[in-house]
Amino acid sequence: MFDWLKQNFLSTKTFYYSSEKFLPWLSAAFLVFFGYGLIFGLFVAPPDYQQGDGFRIMYVHVPSAFASMMIYMMMASCALMTLVWRIKIAAICMASSAPIGAWFTFLALVTGSIWGKPMWGTWWIWDARLTSVLILLFLYLGFIALRSVINDPEKKDRASALIAIVGVINLPIIHYSVVWWNTLHQGPSISKFARPSIADSMLYPLLAMIVAFFLFYAIILILRMRNQILLREMKSQWIKEVIYES
Amino acid sequence: MNRKQKNRLMGAIVFIVLLGIAVGLVLYALKQNINLFYTPTELLKADVQPEQSVRIGGYVKKNSVQFDASGQSVRFVVTDRVNDITVSYFGVLPNLFREGQTVVVTGKINNKILQADQVLAKHDEKYMPRALEKKLKAEERHAA
């Protein structure tokens, strides 16, 4: 398993060549899940008994929120690998993930706000869930900002990895904020241990959208990482060959 | 894993654990400030000044919503099923406001009545089609 990983992914050169093969498959899977989720979520799923058609913004809001946290987890794991084992590809993955995660967090906040105005009666409230997600956005932005002020690539990776690891504390806080404190945001509808409190006809498109968002992340991540590899190793011989071939 | 890497890994783990404990203690100390609202029972126990703004949360008591003749101001009772607080509000109520629903109300206490500046509706985590809801209600009635 480890050898297979090492051969295919752990060096920048092999990653560059083997990642290309995954892109068409990931894109095809993304289109299938996204198409299913969009059509069934927006047109086929029945209106909610309380919120009517307004609940459909969930099909963007929930997957964005899931993705924003999952991407942070990915970023922090890469940060640990960067700090402990100094794996170059992990640092590249960490750096490439940050802007994608920041955009998903932004999207979750904006769609939540648009949803909150008609249903709750306010665009924003400083409750524990909303505030902790805002802090997640600031962590992403802080990570990106810190990287942009350090020039030395190794120092840049190590310093920003530390920020990413510090921010991990925020993830359980976001997740449990609606349980630990009383908030305006409701509790989770999908949990690992209980039957989801959402009807099946509404749940399946939601799950498809969550998968689609993760696939989207994977695709954009690979594209960004390939780009980063080309930039970082501009001077190496194999990149000259890549450029010469194209 | 060589020795250097082992040390770095241990360092990282110790760092995360200590940070977690520190953040946990801070959040525990701030517990009351992070909570968005008082329940009616907590409010009765709390020491609230007359001009102080407070936020309470609870269910809108069944059959307690009364509009005045103009239909613009409304009076209702918020309950946590133990204690009740009467709320009076002038303004537009959110879409999801209805009896039995949870609300979060901000305002000032005046003569034991909460004069609200803002009424927010909280919705639960349940989503279901209208047809299913009707069926569930019918079953409930049948069982009762």
Interface residues (C-beta under 8 A of the other chain):
Chain A: P46 P47 D48 Y49 Q50 Q51 G54 F55 M58 L80 L83 V84 W85 P118 M119 W120 G121 T122 I125 W126 D127 A128 I165 V166 V168 I169 I173 W180 W181 N182 T183 L184 Q186 G187 P188 S189 S197 I198 A199 S201 M202
Chain B: Q5 R8 L9 A12 F15 I16 L19 G20 V23 L27 K31 I34 N35 L36 F37 T39 G57 L93 P94 N95 L96 F97 V104 Q118 V119 L120 A121 K122 H123 D124 E125 K126 Y127 M128 P129 R130 A131 L132 E133
